[in-house]
Amino acid sequence: MWKWFVLIIMVLVITSGIGWFYLKRWVKFFVDGAVQRRNQWFATEGAALINPGWERRTSEHQASHADFWLQEHTWRIETPDRLTLVAAAFVQKTASPSWVIALHGYRSTGFQDMADVAQHYYEEGYNVLVPDLRGHGRSQGEIIGMGWLDRLDLVQWIEQICQREPQAQIILHGCSIGGAAALMASGEKLPDNVKLIISDSAYTSVYSEFKWLLRKYTKYPVNRFMVLANRYARRKIGYSLIQASVTRQLGSNHLPILLLHGEEDRFIAAKEMETLLRATAGPKECRLFEGCGHLEAKEKAASLYWQTVTAFIEKYGLD
């Protein structure tokens, strides 16, 4: 009898060890796919799986705003970890203290995601700065910051504007991880020059976003998987997924915030907006756009989108 008992224990130990080995391999695969700049899986499969039609929409968007983008002036900053980050600046010919910093989404660039936003604000008389986030576009970095690393880069861009124009009045307008970065930055010590934040399709935390995508696209044991992913991320990218929390940062925020989201977003759940609203201590408004997927509202519902933004700026905005 005891021989059978020992055999059963050995089988359990071996199979659990194999299971643990493969789970750790999948954790590495998943986190690397999410945060590595030149990840082969994401380039060939991941983008089409998570956000289908992205390349077509991006191509159309670029073509319609290419002439405007030719006006850009190139700005650069160097981060404390010695990365050179690049931004496109669009400065009014007649001096204006009004500025917008427009922040793009995941695995995109300022031109790809924010040319329409930049052109809209510029034509309304604002100066506009459009950074490429670290690990994107013309900016250096092999690890995608997921908003958390980008929040401190954003503080540097704000300082750049204030050095050039001490009386600047600044609006932050971010989309996807750009929106998350803007909201995360609100928990830092910002100068009084920053007046309000507009965030389109942001998540509550990197941890919650990864967990939601896992449940949607895989059959992994999610809770156990995320514990390992959190540990691996801390070693791989220098911060844990739990630490990268938008809601925690919003607890220190008192700036007015406008939250926008597409009701049919398949990349970031629309319900995230409700949690963000509860988290912030400052004035807040929101708008959910029916029939719109991830970052589609500013094109599919452009009139309502910009009416909402303009009304919010007029209510809370610039002096």
KENU-201384 format. One record per residue (C-alpha): y negated, z, x negated. Coordinates in nm, 4 decimals, padded with zeros to 6 digits, always signed. Layout:
// KENU-201384
((Y,Z,X))
...
This chain:
// KENU-201384
((+00.0000,+00.0000,+00.0000))
((-00.2395,+00.0960,-00.2763))
((-00.1868,-00.2450,-00.4431))
((-00.3158,-00.4207,-00.1309))
((-00.6125,-00.1844,-00.1191))
((-00.7018,-00.2607,-00.4837))
((-00.6634,-00.6351,-00.4213))
((-00.8964,-00.6224,-00.1213))
((-01.1576,-00.4297,-00.3205))
((-01.1349,-00.6818,-00.6050))
((-01.1817,-00.9750,-00.3661))
((-01.4858,-00.8072,-00.2086))
((-01.6397,-00.7372,-00.5477))
((-01.5826,-01.0921,-00.6714))
((-01.7066,-01.2629,-00.3552))
((-02.0108,-01.0369,-00.3257))
((-02.0920,-01.1066,-00.6915))
((-02.0681,-01.4799,-00.6344))
((-02.2827,-01.4464,-00.3206))
((-02.5423,-01.2461,-00.5104))
((-02.5448,-01.5027,-00.7921))
((-02.6059,-01.7942,-00.5557))
((-02.8657,-01.6016,-00.3567))
((-03.0653,-01.5374,-00.6741))
((-03.0400,-01.9064,-00.7640))
((-03.1761,-02.0036,-00.4220))
((-03.4579,-01.7500,-00.4565))
((-03.5617,-01.9096,-00.7855))
((-03.5366,-02.2571,-00.6331))
((-03.7497,-02.1557,-00.3330))
((-04.0264,-01.9730,-00.5211))
((-04.0453,-02.2399,-00.7915))
((-04.0663,-02.5079,-00.5234))
((-04.3554,-02.3238,-00.3614))
((-04.5694,-02.2404,-00.6643))
((-04.4872,-02.4818,-00.9481))
((-04.7443,-02.7564,-00.9752))
((-04.5035,-03.0298,-01.0858))
((-04.1991,-02.9267,-00.8866))
((-03.9680,-03.2239,-00.8401))
((-03.8068,-03.1048,-00.5176))
((-04.1368,-03.0589,-00.3403))
((-04.2602,-03.3993,-00.4538))
((-03.9486,-03.5810,-00.3315))
((-03.8399,-03.3777,-00.0265))
((-04.0439,-03.0673,+00.0439))
((-04.3728,-03.2248,+00.1495))
((-04.2069,-03.4577,+00.4024))
((-03.9988,-03.1716,+00.5436))
((-04.2807,-02.9206,+00.5901))
((-04.5755,-03.1459,+00.6743))
((-04.4520,-03.4928,+00.7816))
((-04.7050,-03.7748,+00.7770))
((-04.9259,-03.5972,+00.5230))
((-04.9465,-03.8907,+00.2799))
((-05.0484,-04.1401,+00.5494))
((-05.3173,-03.9112,+00.6895))
((-05.4463,-03.8363,+00.3403))
((-05.4721,-04.2059,+00.2521))
((-05.6686,-04.2812,+00.5696))
((-05.8965,-03.9842,+00.5095))
((-05.9727,-04.0857,+00.1507))
((-06.0543,-04.4448,+00.2432))
((-06.3067,-04.3422,+00.5094))
((-06.5041,-04.1126,+00.2762))
((-06.4737,-04.2904,-00.0601))
((-06.8327,-04.4164,-00.0652))
((-06.9733,-04.0698,-00.0026))
((-06.7589,-03.9195,-00.2805))
((-06.9141,-04.1531,-00.5379))
((-07.2279,-03.9343,-00.5236))
((-07.0532,-03.6342,-00.6779))
((-07.1741,-03.4405,-00.9796))
((-06.8994,-03.2669,-01.1770))
((-06.9169,-02.8891,-01.2316))
((-06.6780,-02.6849,-01.4457))
((-06.5975,-02.3200,-01.5005))
((-06.3566,-02.1437,-01.7361))
((-06.1489,-01.8616,-01.5921))
((-06.0599,-01.5351,-01.7709))
((-05.7072,-01.6744,-01.8225))
((-05.8583,-01.9770,-02.0005))
((-05.8177,-02.2463,-01.7397))
((-06.0837,-02.5101,-01.6856))
((-06.1500,-02.5608,-01.3155))
((-06.3397,-02.8600,-01.1808))
((-06.5530,-02.9058,-00.8693))
((-06.7453,-03.1911,-00.7090))
((-07.1070,-03.0999,-00.6287))
((-07.3265,-03.2816,-00.3778))
((-07.6869,-03.1675,-00.4212))
((-07.9705,-03.2659,-00.1886))
((-08.2495,-03.4750,-00.3400))
((-08.5009,-03.2420,-00.1789))
((-08.4491,-02.8798,-00.2851))
((-08.2548,-02.6743,-00.0322))
((-08.1241,-02.3146,-00.0587))
((-07.8378,-02.3840,+00.1849))
((-07.4929,-02.4219,+00.0284))
((-07.1369,-02.4699,+00.1478))
((-06.8305,-02.4171,-00.0706))
((-06.5499,-02.6257,+00.0799))
((-06.1944,-02.5267,-00.0194))
((-05.8940,-02.7544,+00.0249))
((-05.5355,-02.6900,+00.1311))
((-05.1918,-02.6612,-00.0258))
((-05.0952,-02.9224,-00.2891))
((-05.4009,-03.1278,-00.2059))
((-05.7430,-03.1801,-00.3671))
((-06.1039,-03.1396,-00.2675))
((-06.1325,-03.5123,-00.2088))
((-05.8120,-03.5402,-00.0085))
((-05.8784,-03.2531,+00.2321))
((-06.2493,-03.1811,+00.2283))
((-06.4410,-03.5078,+00.1847))
((-06.5075,-03.5195,+00.5601))
((-06.6228,-03.1570,+00.5642))
((-06.8440,-03.2124,+00.2598))
((-07.0003,-03.5258,+00.4063))
((-07.0694,-03.3551,+00.7401))
((-07.2498,-03.0622,+00.5788))
((-07.4357,-03.2823,+00.3324))
((-07.5682,-03.5000,+00.6121))
((-07.6833,-03.1815,+00.7866))
((-07.8960,-03.0918,+00.4835))
((-07.6644,-02.8574,+00.2917))
((-07.5742,-02.8711,-00.0736))
((-07.1948,-02.8766,-00.1008))
((-06.9549,-02.7654,-00.3740))
((-06.5919,-02.8801,-00.3447))
((-06.3632,-02.7207,-00.6076))
((-06.0139,-02.8346,-00.6922))
((-05.8179,-02.5088,-00.6785))
((-05.6220,-02.4030,-00.9871))
((-05.3019,-02.6025,-01.0168))
((-05.4509,-02.8871,-00.8110))
((-05.6353,-03.2110,-00.8743))
((-05.8571,-03.2145,-01.1814))
((-05.8316,-02.8392,-01.2367))
((-05.5911,-02.6929,-01.4908))
((-05.3028,-02.4575,-01.4191))
((-04.9302,-02.4963,-01.3650))
((-04.9002,-02.2195,-01.1039))
((-05.0446,-02.2581,-00.7534))
((-05.2537,-01.9515,-00.6716))
((-05.1739,-01.9433,-00.2959))
((-05.5251,-01.8098,-00.2340))
((-05.4693,-01.4859,-00.4244))
((-05.5552,-01.6121,-00.7722))
((-05.8069,-01.8511,-00.6159))
((-06.0116,-01.5703,-00.4594))
((-06.1383,-01.4648,-00.8034))
((-06.2004,-01.8259,-00.9036))
((-06.4090,-01.8566,-00.5868))
((-06.6170,-01.5562,-00.6924))
((-06.6915,-01.7436,-01.0155))
((-06.8016,-02.0548,-00.8252))
((-07.0314,-01.8389,-00.6118))
((-07.1821,-01.6941,-00.9286))
((-07.2388,-02.0465,-01.0622))
((-07.4417,-02.1387,-00.7543))
((-07.6419,-01.8147,-00.7668))
((-07.7279,-01.8692,-01.1337))
((-07.8677,-02.2131,-01.0519))
((-08.0313,-02.1067,-00.7257))
((-08.0940,-01.7287,-00.6993))
((-08.2128,-01.7677,-00.3381))
((-07.9031,-01.9638,-00.2330))
((-07.7507,-01.8930,+00.1061))
((-07.3809,-01.9720,+00.0960))
((-07.1198,-02.0532,+00.3599))
((-06.7506,-02.0529,+00.2653))
((-06.5448,-02.3115,+00.4578))
((-06.1763,-02.3236,+00.3662))
((-05.8693,-02.4992,+00.5010))
((-05.5093,-02.3702,+00.4734))
((-05.4777,-02.1878,+00.1385))
((-05.8478,-02.2618,+00.0912))
((-05.9143,-02.0682,+00.4108))
((-05.6883,-01.7890,+00.2886))
((-05.8734,-01.7842,-00.0453))
((-06.2094,-01.7529,+00.1314))
((-06.0816,-01.4658,+00.3467))
((-05.9236,-01.2952,+00.0455))
((-06.2523,-01.3260,-00.1435))
((-06.4225,-01.1338,+00.1366))
((-06.2446,-00.8221,+00.0104))
((-06.4145,-00.8556,-00.3292))
((-06.7704,-00.7547,-00.4136))
((-06.9685,-01.0635,-00.3153))
((-07.3425,-01.1141,-00.3583))
((-07.5672,-01.1014,-00.0534))
((-07.6084,-01.4774,-00.0922))
((-07.2756,-01.5250,+00.0908))
((-07.3563,-01.5266,+00.4618))
((-07.0388,-01.6151,+00.6532))
((-06.6861,-01.7561,+00.6320))
((-06.5198,-02.0368,+00.8266))
((-06.1418,-02.0454,+00.7873))
((-05.9248,-02.3250,+00.9248))
((-05.5484,-02.2625,+00.9491))
((-05.5133,-01.9606,+00.7182))
((-05.2122,-01.7265,+00.6979))
((-05.2022,-01.3467,+00.6969))
((-05.0218,-01.3140,+00.3628))
((-04.8167,-01.5211,+00.1225))
((-04.5166,-01.2995,+00.2052))
((-04.5437,-01.3610,+00.5809))
((-04.5900,-01.7355,+00.5312))
((-04.2833,-01.7673,+00.3063))
((-04.0784,-01.5569,+00.5471))
((-04.1828,-01.7685,+00.8465))
((-04.0940,-02.0940,+00.6679))
((-03.7546,-01.9552,+00.5641))
((-03.6663,-01.8607,+00.9188))
((-03.7757,-02.1992,+01.0424))
((-03.6069,-02.4242,+00.7870))
((-03.3105,-02.2294,+00.6461))
((-03.0236,-01.9975,+00.7400))
((-03.0714,-01.7548,+00.4534))
((-03.0456,-01.3766,+00.5130))
((-03.4248,-01.3654,+00.5196))
((-03.5017,-00.9977,+00.4627))
((-03.2716,-00.9680,+00.1616))
((-03.3910,-01.3037,+00.0327))
((-03.7563,-01.1979,+00.0493))
((-03.6930,-00.8778,-00.1443))
((-03.5569,-01.0861,-00.4313))
((-03.8293,-01.3499,-00.3922))
((-04.0946,-01.0815,-00.4169))
((-03.9443,-00.9498,-00.7421))
((-03.9013,-01.2949,-00.8925))
((-04.2571,-01.3972,-00.7988))
((-04.3988,-01.0874,-00.9687))
((-04.2376,-01.1997,-01.2936))
((-04.2997,-01.5709,-01.2469))
((-04.6617,-01.5807,-01.1277))
((-04.7930,-01.2352,-01.2129))
((-04.8303,-01.0912,-00.8627))
((-04.5979,-01.0023,-00.5797))
((-04.5946,-01.1957,-00.2530))
((-04.6691,-00.8746,-00.0630))
((-04.9726,-00.8058,-00.2810))
((-05.1264,-01.1424,-00.1857))
((-05.2402,-01.0205,+00.1554))
((-05.5274,-01.1707,+00.3509))
((-05.5227,-00.8927,+00.6094))
((-05.5518,-00.6198,+00.3457))
((-05.8533,-00.7927,+00.1925))
((-06.0140,-00.8366,+00.5341))
((-06.0077,-00.4599,+00.5807))
((-06.3048,-00.4464,+00.3411))
((-06.4907,-00.7404,+00.4948))
((-06.8115,-00.7165,+00.6998))
((-06.9148,-01.0824,+00.6890))
((-06.9021,-01.2884,+01.0107))
((-06.5793,-01.4900,+01.0253))
((-06.4873,-01.7931,+01.2356))
((-06.1136,-01.8651,+01.2580))
((-05.9899,-02.2116,+01.3588))
((-05.6292,-02.3212,+01.4120))
((-05.4265,-02.6057,+01.5603))
((-05.1971,-02.4940,+01.8404))
((-04.9124,-02.7190,+01.7214))
((-04.9331,-02.6280,+01.3530))
((-04.5838,-02.6547,+01.1977))
((-04.6916,-02.5372,+00.8540))
((-04.8731,-02.2111,+00.9376))
((-04.7995,-02.0429,+01.2708))
((-05.0966,-02.0320,+01.5094))
((-05.0172,-01.6677,+01.5915))
((-05.1399,-01.5749,+01.2415))
((-05.4944,-01.6139,+01.3759))
((-05.4550,-01.3173,+01.6126))
((-05.3502,-01.0874,+01.3279))
((-05.6437,-01.2003,+01.1149))
((-05.8847,-01.1309,+01.3991))
((-05.7599,-00.7744,+01.4291))
((-05.7774,-00.7195,+01.0528))
((-06.1432,-00.7954,+00.9847))
((-06.4130,-00.5322,+01.0249))
((-06.6975,-00.7814,+01.0626))
((-06.8163,-01.0020,+01.3504))
((-06.5525,-01.2577,+01.4414))
((-06.4810,-01.5544,+01.6647))
((-06.1912,-01.7968,+01.6960))
((-06.0937,-02.1318,+01.8434))
((-05.7440,-02.2678,+01.9075))
((-05.7231,-02.6483,+01.9348))
((-05.4654,-02.7868,+02.1754))
((-05.2547,-03.0815,+02.0644))
((-05.3471,-03.0416,+01.6978))
((-05.1149,-02.9821,+01.4061))
((-05.1943,-02.8499,+01.0599))
((-05.5583,-02.9262,+00.9684))
((-05.5754,-03.1987,+01.2340))
((-05.8464,-03.0425,+01.4533))
((-06.1375,-03.1624,+01.2395))
((-06.0203,-03.5187,+01.3025))
((-05.8420,-03.5154,+01.6402))
((-06.0946,-03.2833,+01.8049))
((-06.3902,-03.3498,+01.5758))
((-06.6622,-03.3081,+01.8395))
((-06.5377,-02.9692,+01.9601))
((-06.4586,-02.8613,+01.6049))
((-06.8106,-02.9174,+01.4776))
((-06.9741,-02.7862,+01.7948))
((-06.7820,-02.4627,+01.7387))
((-06.8807,-02.4455,+01.3716))
((-07.2478,-02.5253,+01.4377))
((-07.2767,-02.2684,+01.7160))
((-07.1247,-02.0017,+01.4912))
((-07.3634,-02.0793,+01.2042))
((-07.6624,-02.0716,+01.4390))
((-07.5494,-01.7357,+01.5772))
((-07.4686,-01.5568,+01.2521))
((-07.5839,-01.7851,+00.9767))
((-07.8621,-01.8579,+00.7415))
((-08.2099,-01.7054,+00.7257))
